[in-house]
Amino acid sequence: MARKISSIKSLFKYLTKQACILKNDPTVNLELPSLKKSLPKYLTLEESQELLENAANNKFNSLRDYCMITLFLNCGMRLSELVGINISDINFKERKIKLLGKGNKERMIYLNDACIQSLQDYIESRENSILEPDALFLSKKGRRISRRRVEQIVEETLQATGLSGKGISVHKLRHTAATLMYQYGNVDTLTLKEILGHKSIATTEIYTHLSNDILKNAADSSPLANIKNKKK
């Protein structure tokens, strides 16, 4: 409903202010319904480790699939960014990679040891008879892998891990990466904003929801936590 109303308001805004076909906008007082805000789904640290283990055990293209999931979980890159990576975009010496984000905007992210190792292992395993040699991730036919095929690989690996049916998708792996960095790496929201390539810090804040353990530890860390009523 909110999406439809927003479309209608945009239409009449154009008709009145840009096209000047109408004098009055009949949707001026039309309010959008309030949207329920819920925490996005993500994998726990243990589930992420299990997912990587199953990707490594895949009989076909295990090094490729393991590398893709490693990049998703460690870098928080978008599906389009991963598919578009060229080997020439990787700088192993400086441990960074160039990504083409939304709106064809380029950004650089740094690679940790796990990403460097998985990339090197996969690139060394690639066959020489390929049709797109600079494309990093390839299909069986030697061409750049498609977005849909990457989605299928993630879905198959989730199923093999016993994590299917939980609403986890490729985009949720991006959310998982940000959540793990925030919870275990003490990464602040401004740094996460740069890592994820967000324009606004408001977008990044949805990736920084706190786990129950963090909330519990915060409550227990209060200096008044151990003060009890002595007169009781």
HELIX and SHEET records of a PDB file:
HELIX    1   1 ALA A    2  LYS A   13  1                                  12    
HELIX    2   2 TYR A   14  GLN A   18  3                                   5    
HELIX    3   3 LEU A   45  ALA A   56  1                                  12    
HELIX    4   4 SER A   62  CYS A   75  1                                  14    
HELIX    5   5 LEU A   79  VAL A   83  1                                   5    
HELIX    6   6 ILE A   87  ASP A   89  5                                   3    
HELIX    7   7 LYS A  102  ASN A  104  5                                   3    
HELIX    8   8 ASP A  113  SER A  125  1                                  13    
HELIX    9   9 ARG A  147  THR A  161  1                                  15    
HELIX   10  10 VAL A  170  TYR A  184  1                                  15    
HELIX   11  11 THR A  189  LEU A  196  1                                   8    
HELIX   12  12 ILE A  201  THR A  204  1                                   4    
HELIX   13  13 GLU A  205  THR A  208  5                                   4    
HELIX   14  14 ASN A  212  ASP A  220  1                                   9    
SHEET    1   A 3 ILE A  90  ASN A  91  0                                        
SHEET    2   A 3 LYS A  96  LEU A 100 -1                                        
SHEET    3   A 3 GLU A 106  TYR A 110 -1                                        
END                                                                             
